[in-house]
Amino acid sequence: MTYKCFNCKDEIPEKLIERRIICPSCGSRILIKTRPEIIKKVKAL
């Protein structure tokens, strides 16, 4: 799973987040989980 920095939009792998929740490039503490590209379709009942 990867995270995306809110300020610099840089993608950060999960290994760098295990110790501290901080962006290594800009130092921001606001990170967003990236969603998968696959869109699931569910039929209505």
C-alpha positions as a LaTeX table, in Angstrom:
\begin{tabular}{lrrr}
\hline
Residue & $x$ (\AA) & $y$ (\AA) & $z$ (\AA) \\
\hline
Met1 & 0.00 & 0.00 & 0.00 \\
Thr2 & 1.27 & 3.45 & $-0.78$ \\
Tyr3 & 0.46 & 6.82 & 0.70 \\
Lys4 & 0.42 & 10.21 & $-1.03$ \\
Cys5 & 1.61 & 13.44 & 0.56 \\
Phe6 & $-1.08$ & 16.13 & 0.63 \\
Asn7 & 1.38 & 19.00 & 0.05 \\
Cys8 & 3.96 & 17.76 & $-2.47$ \\
Lys9 & 1.84 & 14.91 & $-4.02$ \\
Asp10 & 4.81 & 12.54 & $-3.68$ \\
Glu11 & 4.03 & 8.80 & $-3.33$ \\
Ile12 & 5.52 & 7.18 & $-0.22$ \\
Pro13 & 5.83 & 3.40 & 0.27 \\
Glu14 & 4.49 & 1.80 & 3.45 \\
Lys15 & 7.98 & 0.86 & 4.69 \\
Leu16 & 8.89 & 4.51 & 5.30 \\
Ile17 & 5.66 & 5.12 & 7.25 \\
Glu18 & 6.17 & 2.33 & 9.83 \\
Arg19 & 8.35 & 4.41 & 12.13 \\
Arg20 & 6.99 & 7.95 & 11.72 \\
Ile21 & 4.00 & 9.37 & 9.89 \\
Ile22 & 5.87 & 12.11 & 8.03 \\
Cys23 & 6.70 & 12.82 & 4.39 \\
Pro24 & 10.45 & 12.29 & 3.81 \\
Ser25 & 10.64 & 14.91 & 1.05 \\
Cys26 & 8.75 & 17.91 & 2.50 \\
Gly27 & 8.19 & 17.03 & 6.19 \\
Ser28 & 4.39 & 17.26 & 6.05 \\
Arg29 & 2.33 & 15.08 & 8.39 \\
Ile30 & $-0.78$ & 14.99 & 6.20 \\
Leu31 & $-0.83$ & 11.74 & 4.21 \\
Ile32 & $-3.61$ & 10.19 & 2.11 \\
Lys33 & $-4.05$ & 6.47 & 1.36 \\
Thr34 & $-4.10$ & 5.82 & $-2.37$ \\
Arg35 & $-7.09$ & 3.91 & $-3.68$ \\
Pro36 & $-6.72$ & 1.06 & $-6.15$ \\
Glu37 & $-7.34$ & 1.81 & $-9.83$ \\
Ile38 & $-9.86$ & $-1.06$ & $-10.12$ \\
Ile39 & $-13.51$ & 0.00 & $-9.92$ \\
Lys40 & $-15.92$ & $-2.63$ & $-8.61$ \\
Lys41 & $-19.43$ & $-2.77$ & $-10.04$ \\
Val42 & $-22.18$ & $-4.20$ & $-7.84$ \\
Lys43 & $-25.63$ & $-5.10$ & $-9.15$ \\
Ala44 & $-28.61$ & $-3.66$ & $-7.33$ \\
Leu45 & $-31.15$ & $-6.09$ & $-5.93$ \\
\hline
\end{tabular}
